[in-house]
Amino acid sequence: MSFVVRIALLALVLVTPTWSFAQSPETFEAADGSYRFHYPQGFALDSMFADGTGDATGVTASSMDNGDVRVTFLGPRDPGDIADATEANRQAIVDEFTKAIAVLPSIKFRSSAMTTMLGQPAVDMVFTNKRFGNVAINRYVFTVHDGKAYNFECIYREDKAEQFAPACDLAISTVSLLATGAASATGAEEQDTASEAGACTELALNRRTGAVVERSSNLLMKDPSPTRIARVKTAHDAAMAIDARAGSTPSEQDCRDVDAILETLK
């Protein structure tokens, strides 16, 4: 389903693993200004691709000693048949995530619990992934807010959960949607009207490039192979180049070009 989280290839950044949660936290704000959350000092910004290119998608404390440590917020998405996140439909949400996440024998569902995110009830799910002798925790916190699905993805090693789980908790408890993001999320009708009229507005182009990012992420989730990564990166870079050249006055050709990129990601 479209709300299921992506498994993206993110950068490995060497950082000093000694921070204090008592210190003033840092603030992550999405490149499009749609949301922000707090994270501990000592983490670094995490980019979409392993070579450090693409927009920052969250924060990381990954290193040779720490293993993969990532905190990423995703949304808004179409929640499909899931109207809200409640105790009554917790199992249905768990089943959907399990179907999408546990695609390898090494990945197992461990537990779920109810929590709160964006002022709404949320389902906090924990999966384990045993790889290379270590067990990784893959934690997904899902909610529905104003008819849109949102979730956090937090990844850290099981033997370092005491060190890194609080970073996930901090992000979940402090994430907030910003006015600019709300405006973008509700701009579908404006985009549809513009498309029907044959125009390419800045909003219409932004939504198309956003769709490239989302579709790329979904493809990586299903197949993080080198061939798929190369294909996705080519599409992402091409869409960002079009967005850069268009600026605030995109042409109809700009929208058509990004539409063509979307077709290559089907």
RODO-2510 file (C-alpha; in nm, 4 decimals, decimal comma):
residues 266
     n   res          X          Y          Z
     1     m     0,0000     0,0000     0,0000
     2     s     0,1153     0,3545    -0,0641
     3     f     0,1614     0,4473     0,3004
     4     v     0,4204     0,1771     0,3645
     5     v     0,7604     0,3139     0,4579
     6     r     1,0552     0,3099     0,2218
     7     i     1,3839     0,1413     0,2813
     8     a     1,6210     0,3958     0,1265
     9     l     1,9963     0,3741     0,0812
    10     l     2,1307     0,6434     0,3170
    11     a     2,4777     0,7825     0,3845
    12     l     2,7208     0,6339     0,6367
    13     v     2,8653     0,9241     0,8354
    14     l     3,1410     0,8945     1,0932
    15     v     3,0432     1,0865     1,4046
    16     t     3,1548     1,1030     1,7651
    17     p     2,9231     0,8629     1,9536
    18     t     2,9388     1,0492     2,2851
    19     w     2,6517     1,2973     2,3143
    20     s     2,4233     1,3960     2,5961
    21     f     2,0470     1,4011     2,5735
    22     a     2,0597     1,6594     2,8490
    23     q     2,2138     1,9064     2,6061
    24     s     1,9928     2,1277     2,3912
    25     p     1,8726     1,9136     2,1007
    26     e     1,9252     2,0018     1,7364
    27     t     1,6324     2,0644     1,4999
    28     f     1,5837     1,8865     1,1686
    29     e     1,3622     2,0652     0,9171
    30     a     1,2595     1,9107     0,5858
    31     a     1,3994     2,0682     0,2704
    32     d     1,0469     2,1593     0,1597
    33     g     0,9623     2,3092     0,4994
    34     s     0,6825     2,0602     0,5617
    35     y     0,7892     1,9304     0,9047
    36     r     1,0532     1,9449     1,1763
    37     f     1,1657     1,7322     1,4685
    38     h     1,4363     1,7391     1,7355
    39     y     1,7324     1,5063     1,7568
    40     p     2,0328     1,4741     1,9923
    41     q     2,3598     1,6526     1,9411
    42     g     2,6178     1,4259     1,7817
    43     f     2,3926     1,3104     1,4986
    44     a     2,4490     1,4335     1,1427
    45     l     2,2156     1,5048     0,8518
    46     d     2,1436     1,1990     0,6380
    47     s     2,1057     1,2267     0,2603
    48     m     1,8919     1,0238     0,0259
    49     f     2,1816     0,8542    -0,1540
    50     a     2,4949     0,6851    -0,0206
    51     d     2,7258     0,9276    -0,2023
    52     g     2,5809     1,2180    -0,0031
    53     t     2,3648     1,3611    -0,2827
    54     g     1,9916     1,4286    -0,2695
    55     d     1,7924     1,6103    -0,0041
    56     a     1,8498     1,5383     0,3636
    57     t     1,5934     1,2744     0,4618
    58     g     1,6655     1,2586     0,8336
    59     v     1,9570     1,2202     1,0732
    60     t     2,2201     0,9542     1,1279
    61     a     2,4835     0,8404     1,3744
    62     s     2,6092     0,5593     1,1515
    63     s     2,9730     0,4576     1,1842
    64     m     3,1897     0,1470     1,1793
    65     d     3,1458     0,1156     1,5555
    66     n     2,7758     0,2045     1,5718
    67     g     2,6525     0,0259     1,2622
    68     d     2,3488     0,1760     1,0870
    69     v     2,1748     0,4403     1,3009
    70     r     1,9073     0,6398     1,1179
    71     v     1,5973     0,8407     1,2050
    72     t     1,3728     0,9299     0,9089
    73     f     1,0236     1,0811     0,8873
    74     l     0,8034     1,0003     0,5865
    75     g     0,4764     1,1432     0,4574
    76     p     0,2226     1,2615     0,3743
    77     r     0,0912     0,9580     0,1905
    78     d    -0,2417     0,8080     0,0957
    79     p    -0,3385     0,5855     0,3920
    80     g    -0,5397     0,3535     0,1696
    81     d    -0,7985     0,1646     0,3714
    82     i    -0,6481     0,2723     0,7055
    83     a    -0,8586     0,5664     0,8231
    84     d    -0,6777     0,6076     1,1563
    85     a    -0,4337     0,4395     1,3926
    86     t    -0,6226     0,2946     1,6871
    87     e    -0,6138    -0,0090     1,9104
    88     a    -0,9034    -0,1478     1,7061
    89     n    -0,7068    -0,1544     1,3811
    90     r    -0,3560    -0,1941     1,5227
    91     q    -0,3322    -0,5510     1,3936
    92     a    -0,4372    -0,4463     1,0438
    93     i    -0,1588    -0,1861     1,0385
    94     v     0,0930    -0,4377     1,1723
    95     d    -0,0129    -0,6855     0,9027
    96     e     0,0395    -0,4287     0,6267
    97     f     0,3851    -0,3318     0,7524
    98     t     0,4836    -0,6944     0,8061
    99     k     0,3821    -0,7765     0,4490
   100     a     0,6003    -0,4959     0,3157
   101     i     0,8934    -0,5065     0,5602
   102     a     0,9455    -0,8762     0,6398
   103     v     1,0377    -0,9711     0,2833
   104     l     1,3460    -1,1721     0,3885
   105     p     1,3702    -1,4667     0,6315
   106     s     1,6114    -1,2594     0,8420
   107     i     1,3429    -0,9952     0,9152
   108     k     1,0951    -1,0788     1,1908
   109     f     0,8110    -0,8873     1,3531
   110     r     0,8738    -0,8559     1,7269
   111     s     0,6142    -0,6323     1,8913
   112     s     0,3719    -0,3429     1,8609
   113     a     0,2349    -0,0863     2,1039
   114     m     0,0186     0,2229     2,0971
   115     t     0,1816     0,5634     2,1346
   116     t     0,1172     0,9241     2,0250
   117     m     0,2584     1,1179     1,7293
   118     l     0,1433     1,4459     1,5710
   119     g    -0,1162     1,4635     1,8478
   120     q    -0,2785     1,1444     1,7191
   121     p    -0,2790     0,7812     1,8365
   122     a     0,0031     0,5956     1,6618
   123     v     0,1193     0,2360     1,6262
   124     d     0,4811     0,1712     1,7299
   125     m     0,6124    -0,1448     1,5579
   126     v     0,9445    -0,3205     1,6133
   127     f     1,1038    -0,5584     1,3625
   128     t     1,4391    -0,7330     1,3949
   129     n     1,6792    -0,7974     1,1098
   130     k     1,9640    -1,0399     1,1746
   131     r     2,2514    -0,9689     0,9396
   132     f     2,6291    -1,0132     0,9471
   133     g     2,6168    -1,1510     1,3012
   134     n     2,4358    -0,8477     1,4444
   135     v     2,0656    -0,7929     1,5024
   136     a     1,9266    -0,4587     1,3837
   137     i     1,6115    -0,3001     1,5212
   138     n     1,3847    -0,1580     1,2517
   139     r     1,1214     0,0514     1,4269
   140     y     0,8234     0,2060     1,2491
   141     v     0,5785     0,4484     1,4128
   142     f     0,2671     0,5096     1,2029
   143     t    -0,0279     0,7464     1,2344
   144     v    -0,2951     0,9173     1,0249
   145     h    -0,3354     1,2941     1,0535
   146     d    -0,5952     1,4938     0,8571
   147     g    -0,6507     1,2020     0,6225
   148     k    -0,2802     1,1538     0,5429
   149     a    -0,0443     0,8799     0,6582
   150     y     0,2882     0,9573     0,8282
   151     n     0,5515     0,7374     0,9842
   152     f     0,8965     0,7402     1,1393
   153     e     1,1588     0,4833     1,0519
   154     c     1,4284     0,4333     1,3174
   155     i     1,7131     0,1877     1,2681
   156     y     1,9804     0,0910     1,5217
   157     r     2,1566    -0,2205     1,6441
   158     e     1,9824    -0,4244     1,9120
   159     d     2,2918    -0,4242     2,1334
   160     k     2,2986    -0,0420     2,1144
   161     a     1,9270     0,0166     2,1738
   162     e     1,9868     0,1780     2,5122
   163     q     2,2146     0,4299     2,3424
   164     f     2,0069     0,5103     2,0350
   165     a     1,6394     0,4316     2,1039
   166     p     1,6044     0,7629     2,2951
   167     a     1,6879     0,9508     1,9741
   168     c     1,3896     0,7842     1,8091
   169     d     1,1700     0,8663     2,1078
   170     l     1,2814     1,2303     2,0972
   171     a     1,1987     1,2637     1,7267
   172     i     0,8584     1,0967     1,7633
   173     s     0,7580     1,3165     2,0561
   174     t     0,8671     1,6438     1,8927
   175     v     0,7765     1,6056     1,5237
   176     s     0,5367     1,8727     1,3982
   177     l     0,3878     1,9654     1,0631
   178     l     0,4538     2,3169     0,9392
   179     a     0,2172     2,5511     0,7599
   180     t     0,4056     2,5350     0,4299
   181     g     0,3822     2,1568     0,4323
   182     a     0,0108     2,1665     0,5050
   183     a    -0,0387     2,3991     0,2111
   184     s     0,1521     2,1610    -0,0168
   185     a    -0,0377     1,8597     0,1111
   186     t    -0,3697     2,0209     0,0317
   187     g    -0,2614     2,1529    -0,3070
   188     a    -0,3666     1,8472    -0,5096
   189     e    -0,6831     2,0135    -0,6336
   190     e    -0,4878     2,3178    -0,7502
   191     q    -0,2401     2,0924    -0,9303
   192     d    -0,5167     1,8942    -1,0999
   193     t    -0,6857     2,2142    -1,2187
   194     a    -0,3568     2,3477    -1,3531
   195     s    -0,2816     2,0201    -1,5305
   196     e    -0,6211     2,0115    -1,6940
   197     a    -0,5698     2,3654    -1,8151
   198     g    -0,2340     2,2685    -1,9671
   199     a    -0,0355     2,4930    -1,7315
   200     c     0,2693     2,3997    -1,5262
   201     t     0,2737     2,5951    -1,2022
   202     e     0,5532     2,5883    -0,9445
   203     l     0,3234     2,3875    -0,7163
   204     a     0,2443     2,1383    -0,9924
   205     l     0,6142     2,0841    -1,0642
   206     n     0,6963     2,0512    -0,6927
   207     r     0,4352     1,7801    -0,6525
   208     r     0,5725     1,5937    -0,9541
   209     t     0,9300     1,6013    -0,8235
   210     g     0,7963     1,4904    -0,4853
   211     a     0,6286     1,1965    -0,6575
   212     v     0,9644     1,1029    -0,8125
   213     v     1,1200     1,0924    -0,4642
   214     e     0,8340     0,8840    -0,3228
   215     r     0,8264     0,6398    -0,6125
   216     s     1,2059     0,6072    -0,5982
   217     s     1,1865     0,5262    -0,2293
   218     n     0,9216     0,2600    -0,2857
   219     l     1,1349     0,0969    -0,5544
   220     l     1,4382     0,0905    -0,3253
   221     m     1,2281    -0,0668    -0,0535
   222     k     1,1383    -0,3557    -0,2840
   223     d     1,4812    -0,3992    -0,4416
   224     p     1,7920    -0,2228    -0,3019
   225     s     2,0197    -0,3846    -0,5623
   226     p     2,3028    -0,1842    -0,7283
   227     t     2,1129    -0,1849    -1,0582
   228     r     1,7960    -0,0489    -0,8963
   229     i     1,9935     0,2099    -0,6977
   230     a     2,1601     0,3351    -1,0173
   231     r     1,8241     0,3573    -1,1952
   232     v     1,6616     0,5449    -0,9095
   233     k     1,9524     0,7850    -0,8672
   234     t     1,9487     0,8687    -1,2393
   235     a     1,5772     0,9510    -1,2207
   236     h     1,6145     1,1517    -0,8991
   237     d     1,9058     1,3582    -1,0322
   238     a     1,7246     1,4260    -1,3607
   239     a     1,4117     1,5456    -1,1779
   240     m     1,6138     1,7707    -0,9476
   241     a     1,7951     1,9186    -1,2496
   242     i     1,4621     2,0037    -1,4118
   243     d     1,3398     2,1578    -1,0873
   244     a     1,6570     2,3685    -1,0641
   245     r     1,6358     2,4952    -1,4207
   246     a     1,2644     2,5760    -1,3871
   247     g     1,2984     2,7909    -1,0768
   248     s     0,9787     2,9749    -0,9887
   249     t     0,8535     2,9939    -1,3486
   250     p     0,8320     2,6385    -1,4861
   251     s     0,7171     2,5723    -1,8412
   252     e     0,4757     2,3084    -1,9649
   253     q     0,7793     2,1200    -2,0963
   254     d     0,9248     2,1030    -1,7442
   255     c     0,6135     1,9252    -1,6161
   256     r     0,6068     1,6929    -1,9181
   257     d     0,9744     1,6053    -1,8646
   258     v     0,9160     1,5104    -1,5004
   259     d     0,6071     1,3123    -1,6007
   260     a     0,8307     1,1167    -1,8386
   261     i     1,0722     1,0439    -1,5527
   262     l     0,7823     0,9160    -1,3425
   263     e     0,6937     0,6763    -1,6233
   264     t     1,0438     0,5274    -1,6090
   265     l     0,9914     0,4473    -1,2400
   266     k     0,6784     0,2369    -1,2880
***
